[in-house]
């Protein structure tokens, strides 16, 4: 159509999301509701010769993503390289300094350097958008930053890593151990060759850090997140939790109180009937609780070429429409790191699994030790397991301070009848 502006898009990173974006823009260059065309005019990646499901022969190639970011032929720079530093950070900084709008799916970059990049973007008067960094195709960022700006958000909690959710779902449904399911997830492409970022909880921590900053009007503070992955979740825990009416999920949460903000990622027990427990496979799910709107629940695909590319395209459409707003909820100059709450002071219920000798008086010793430490038992489950060295016992507790609980675990671990260190899982506060 004559008279339409053509926006020249430079794309750095041609992996799964980059492939999805190039395919989308090739098929629908005039997708933006505000009009105009978005056309890829340059690409950059680590390898030019790597086999890809699309043809890049006709596109200008840049060995250096910084050169692409600052090219006179780039109107919008899309960073899909990944990583909190290195080429990704250098290219984004270069684009912003050159006055180019930036769209990124890089959660590590925003979680660890978001405040300084926001200041740079706002000083240059250009957008820095990152919808695709959290929950793939689910518009979690727009919801928190824009749709809920009129509310005061109290807490956010959800499943933000599809790889971990897939692994835990498969362990429960197939009865296979963590290592076996992880290997399958790697073969299927759900997990990287080095899965540490996913299964260690770090990917989810980057995402909840971003949501906390948006929700609470503060600078991202990834260093303050308390992080535990799913590597230690055993099949026995999954079965015992289910017998108690729970399902284990990797839950990322951010809670605001008068004392500050607590950001955590932990494998946690969710009641079987709860929507988070019902989100299986590689799905992501999120609860947002506000003072005025109450509780909102969203669920959808958190990764993949189509959903994540759609989120990147939505940000490009915002650039084309001339949307102007702070990178986070407040202008960069007003962003301050939140005050972290000491996790040891937080209250919560817990799941404790112990392996004990099969002898009289063991249960009495454990309950007495917990009582003396100030921990109240809510429920108790004993379930002999064939070929096990000891008898597994599971206790759930009433709400107790983390510091009290951990001190009690140390005391229990010292009992002669306890064979292994007790396994602690939190019961999700959802």
N, C-alpha and C positions, 0 to 999 in steps of 0.2 A: 504494500500500500504506500503510495507516495506521501511524503511529508512526515513519515514516521522516523523518529530518531533510532539509529542503530547503535546499540551499546556493545562495545568490543570487550570481550571477556577473556582474560588470561587465566588458565587453569594450571596450577602447579600440583602435581600428584595425580597419577593416572591409575590408581588401584581400583578397588571395587566401586567406591563412590565416584571417583573421577570418570570411570567408564560409564556409570549410570547417568552422570550429568551431561557428558558429551553426547550420549545417545538421545537424551531428553531434548537438549537444545537443538540438536540436528533435526529432530522430528517436529519440534514446536518452538521455533524461534520467536513467534509472536504470542507467547503464552501469557504475558503479563497483563493483568486487568487494566492497568493505566495506559496501555498502548506502548508502541515501540518494539524493537526487535533486539534480541540478545544473541550474539553470534560469537563463537569461539574463534579468536584470532591469534592465539599463541598457546603453546603447551610446554610443560617442563616436567621431567621425571628423572629418576636415577638411571634408567636404562632406556635408550632410544630403540634398541632392537628387540626388546622383550615382546613375545607374542601377545597380542591384545585382540579382543573381540570386535574391534572397530579400527578403521583406517585413519592413521594420523599423517599419511604421506603428504596431504595437501595443506597441512597446518604448519606455520612457522615453529621451529623447535628451538628451545632455549636450554642450553646445558646448565646455566645458572638461573635459579628461580628469582634471584634479586634483579637480574637483567629483565626478566619477564615482568616483574612487578613494577619496574620503573619505565618500561617501554612506552614510547609515544603512541603505540598502537593498542595499549591496554587502558580501557576506561574503568573496568572493575576487575580487581584481582581476587581470585578464588584460591585459597590455600588449603590443600588436602594432603599435605606431606605427612603431618603428624609429628609429635615430639614437642617437648616444652622449650627446647632451645635449638641450636644449630640452624640449618637452612630455613626451617619454617619460621622461626622468630626473626631471623635476619630479613627474610623476604617480606614479612608482614610489616616490620618496622620501616623498611625501605618504601613500600607502597604508601603507607600512611604519611611519611615525610614528604613524599612526592605529591600528596594531595589526592591519592587514589582511594576510592571506597574499597573496603576489604570484607569479604565473606569467607568464613572459615568453619570447618567441622572439627577443629583441633581443641578438644576439651583440656588437654594438659597445658597447652599454651595459655588459654584463658584462665584456668584455675590458678596457675602459678605466676603469670605476668599480666593478668587482666587489668589491674589498676593502672600500671604504667602505660599499657597500650591504650586504655581508655583516655588517659590524659593526652596522649599523642594524637589520637583520632579527633578528640574534641577541640584541641588547639588548632588543628588543620581544618576543622569544620567538615569532616567526612565521616560516613558511617563505618562502624566496625560491628559486623553482625555475625552471630554464631548459633543460630537456631539448631543446626544439625549436630552441634557438639553434645547435646543432651537428648536422649530418647529417640534418636533417629527421626522418623517421620511424624512423631507425636509432637505437637506444638507446645511443649512444656515451657520453653523460654519465653515465647510470646505471651503465653497465658500468665506467667508470673510477672513479667516485666510490664506488660501492657494491659491485659484484661483485668488483672487484679490490683492495679495500681491504686484504686480507690478503697482498698481494704487494708487491714493490718494483719499480715499472715503470722500465725503463731508457730506453725510447724509444717514440715514437709517430710514425708517418708515414702519409700517405695523400692521397687526392684529396678535397678538402673543398669544392670549388666546382663545381657542375654546369654552370654557364654556360661556364666555361673548358674543362671536359671535353668538352662538346658541340662547341664551336668546334674544338678540336684533333682530335676524332674526325672531324668533317665535312671539315676541311681534308685529312686523310689519305685519306678514302674517296672524296671527290669531286674532289680536285685543285684546289680553289678557294682563293684567297688569303684571308688573315685578314679584310680589310675586307669582302669579299663575304659570308663566313660570319657575321660579326658582324651585318651588316645583316639577314640572314635570321633570326638568333637574336632580334633585336629585334622583327621582324615576328611571330615565333611566340610571343613573350612570355617566352623564356628569358633575355633580357637587357633591362635597363632602357634608357630613352631616353639616360640618361647611364650608360654601362657601366663607369665608372672603378673603382668599388668591386670589381667582379667581375674584369675583365680586368687590372686593375692589381695584383691579388693581395691587396688589403686585406681583402676578405671572408674569404678563407681564413686570413689572418693573425689576424683576430679569433678565428676558431674554434680554430686551433691554440694560440693564447694561452690560451684557456679550458681546453683539454685539458691543456696543460702545467701549469697551476695545479692542476688536479684530480689529475693523475698524480704530481706531485712535492711536493704539500703546501705550495705557496707562493702568494703573492698574484699575480694576473694582472699581467703586465708587457708590455703591448702595445708600449710604446715601444722595448723591446729587440729586437723581432722584425726580422730582416733580410728585406726584401720585394722581390721582382721579379715583374712580371706577364708575360703572354704576348704583349704587343703587338709585341715584337721577333722573335717566332718566325716564320720565313719558310717557305714551302712547300718550298724547297730543303732546309732543315734537316730537315723531316719526312721527305723522301725519302732524304736521306743517312743519317739516323739509322736508318731502316728497313733500308737496305742493310747497315748495320753490325750489325743484329740488335736494334735498340731501337725504342721508341715514346716520343714526347715527351708528358709529362704535367705538369700543374702540381702539384708535390708540396709539401705542407706537412709539416714535421717538427719534432720537439722531442726533443733528446737530452740525457741527464744524464751528467755525468762528475764526477770529483773537483774539477775546475776550475770547475764551475758548469753552467749550462743554455744550450744553443744552440737558438734557435727561428728557423726559416727557412722562407721560401716562395720557390720557384724553379721555372721550367720545367726539368724534369730528364728524363734518359733512363732508361727502365725496360726491362729485357730483355723481348723479345716474349713469352716464356713465363711471365713473372711475373704474378700475379693483378692487380696494379695496372695493368699494360699491357693486360690483358684487360677492364678496366672501361671500357666505351664509353659514348657518348651522355652523358646528364645524370646518370649514376650517380655516387655517392660510394663510396669504399672506404677502409678503415683497417686498418693493422697496429699491434698493440700487443705489445711485447716485455717480459716480466717475468722476474724472477730465478727464480721457481718455476714459473709456468705456461708459460714459453716464449713462443711466438709465437701470437697470436690474430688472425684476419682476419675482418672483417665488411664487408658490401657492401649497398647498397640505395639507394633514392631519397633524395636530399638536399634536396629542395624539393617544392613543390606543395601544393595545398589539402588533399588527403586525408592524405598522410603527415605533414605538419607539424602539422595539426590533431589527428591522433592522438597526437602527442607532447605537445601542449598538454593534451589530455584526460587523458593518463596522469599528468601533473603535478597536474591538478585532482583526480584520483582519490587521489593521495598526500595531498593536503591533506585530503580528506574522510576518509581513513583515520587521520588524526592522526599521520602519520609525522613524526618529529623527528630531525634530524641537522644537522651543520654545513653551511653553504652550500657550502663547498669541502671538501676532505678533512680539514682541521683547523679548530678553532674560529677565529673571526675574529681574536681577540687573539693567536693564535700564527702568523698568516700574515705572512711576510716576503717582500719581493720577491726573486726568485732572482738569483744572481750571473750576469750574462751572460758567456758565453765570447766572447773576441775572435774574430770569424769568420776573421780573417787567419791564425789559428793552427790552424784546423781542417784536417784531412786529407781528401782526396777525389780521386776520379778525375774527369776532365773530357773534354769534347768541344770541339775547336777547329776552326772553319771559317775558311779563308782564301781570298781571291781573289787570284791571283798572275798575273804575266805568264808567257806561254808561251815560256820561254827556258831554255837550259841552265844548270845550277847552282842553280836555285831551291830544289829539294828539299834539296840538300846544305846550303845556307845556312840554311834553316829548322831542319833537324835539328841542325846545329852550334850555332845560337843557343839552341835549347831545351836542348841538352846542357850548354852553358856556364852556363845559368841554373839547372841542377839539375833539369830536367824530363825524365823518361824516357817515351819513346813506347811505347804498347802496340799500337796498330794505325794503319793508314794507308789512306786511300781517295782516289783521284783520279778524278773523273768529269766529263769535258767536258760543258758545257751549251750548247745552241744559242743563238746571239744574245747570249751573255754577253760582258762586256768582258774578263773574265779567266777563268782556269781555277780552279774551286773545288777546294780540297784540304781534307780532313777528317782530323784526327788525334785519337786518344783517348790519354789519358795514364794512366800508373800513378798510384797515390795520391801526392799532393803537397800541401804546405801552400798554402793559398789565397794567402798573401802572395808565395810563390815563383812561383806560377802567374801572378799578375797582373803581377809584375815581368817575367816572361818575355814576356808578351803585349805589354808596352810596347816591349820590345826588338825583337820580331818586327814590330810595327807600323812601326818605323823602317827596316826593310829596303827598299831601292829597288824590289825586285821585288814587294812586297806592295801591292796596290792599295787595299784598304779595311782598316779596323780589324778585327782578328780577332773572330769571334763566339764567345763562351764560353757553353756550357751545361754544367751539372753532370750527372754520371752518378749516379743515385740510389743511396744506401747502404741498400738494402732486401734 
